[in-house]
Amino acid sequence: MSRMVTRFAPSPTGFLHVGGARTAIFSWLLAKHNQGRFVLRVEDTDRQRSTPEATQAILDGLNWLGLDWDELEYQSQRTELHNQYIDKLLESGQAYWCECSPETVDAMREKAREEGRKPKYDGSCRDKNLGPGEGRVVRLKAPLTGSTDYMDMVKGHISWPNQEMDDMILRRSDGSPTYNLAVVVDDHTMGITHVLRGEDHVANTPRQILIYQALGLTPPAFGHVPMILGPDKKKLSKRHGATSVIEYEKDGILPEAMLNYLTRLGWSHGDQEIFSREELIEFFTTDNLGSSAAVFDTTKLHWLNAQYIKEADPRRIAELLLPLLAERGIETNDTEAIAALVPMYAPRSKTLVEMAAGLDFFLVDDDKLVYEEKGVSKFITDESKVHIRAIREGLDALPEFSEEGIDKVLNGYVETNELKFKAIAQPIRVAITGRTQSPGLHETMLGLGKEKTLARLDRALTM
Ligand code: GLU
């Protein structure tokens, strides 16, 4: 068989949403698995709704996920080619000019509806042999009987009665080619062998097959993947939360987690959940694509993300944390210092946003540290200040600010004064972090370093 070629064909009218991203991933994986080519075709023919910003946002989203393409095409630059194919169909008698105005066609549809028939254009210009003219469209001379059948890679055998299909418009009265015609010409001329796309296109496929047949061409293989649903089993939408891929990046999801998650949404390989990029490519075939709709589950995405955060290189995580810390008012480029803190937080963070919120207190200037009011009023008391002062002196006197040294000061103080560790733990924690939750005390102190630890204990003593 010739080399496999797949494509992703987004309309650039907004961000890359998770449904589109998943279709792109499936098409990309199919090509990669078969050492084929992956084409990105920006379907920007709707000049009103398409914007360069949306195109860029889609490219950014695909880049973020690590989906690379072998070829990038813009549909709007191919109008001449589309028209050449329409001319071919006119010449071979597979298409014809139609002079019926939209109002006339609407009336036909209405009449059919009233008579209990399927509303469609009634073919009245099929045999009129009209030529071009003001207000005229070009229609496909579609078969009136029989059915259009194909084997869907996901849904299995599909059969569509030809009676239910119009003589569809191929060229509008303003001269522009229609969507179905453009997609067929593009898929054919780009050598696309396999089309994977969303289920919302399932009704277009028999129409496109009719165009292939009229042109005497073999259609590619088609597969339609089910929609992604929200937890309420309705089509995933803004109501359910973030729907654009870039929002997940902003929320601190790692791209490899998103890639893994979206692939598993409608595809499986035994009961394996975690896949490296290489494994996805190795295992992906359309045989294991599910035909029922999948529910987007943020909890599972976060679980996967946590697994990837644990595995990731702390320096990379540190780089990714920089903008998230900046959003929290911490302008720093000290990735080394951040990377040193990452192992403390990696086992307990579901997202990078969560991690940034957890470790920001380490990086903030001592005089800018914000103390939680509740924590201060409960734990920074006259009584606890006595302990804080004594422990501060003990830490200051340490020849080496080490784990053993810190533990010795804390445990020694508790023992000598016959206290429970509880009596000092939260006061010290609040004093050095501003909050009541943090990693262990010596870990936190080591993360801060001696100077900052002492400065913060001093600050608490002035409260
Ligand atoms: N441009 C279409 C869309 O964004 C996809 C066309 C196709 O995959 O055939 O929905």
Boltz pocket constraint, residues with backbone or C-beta under 6 A from the ligand:
constraints:
  - pocket:
      binder: B
      contacts: [[A, 8], [A, 9], [A, 10], [A, 11], [A, 43], [A, 183], [A, 196], [A, 197], [A, 198], [A, 201]]
      max_distance: 6.0
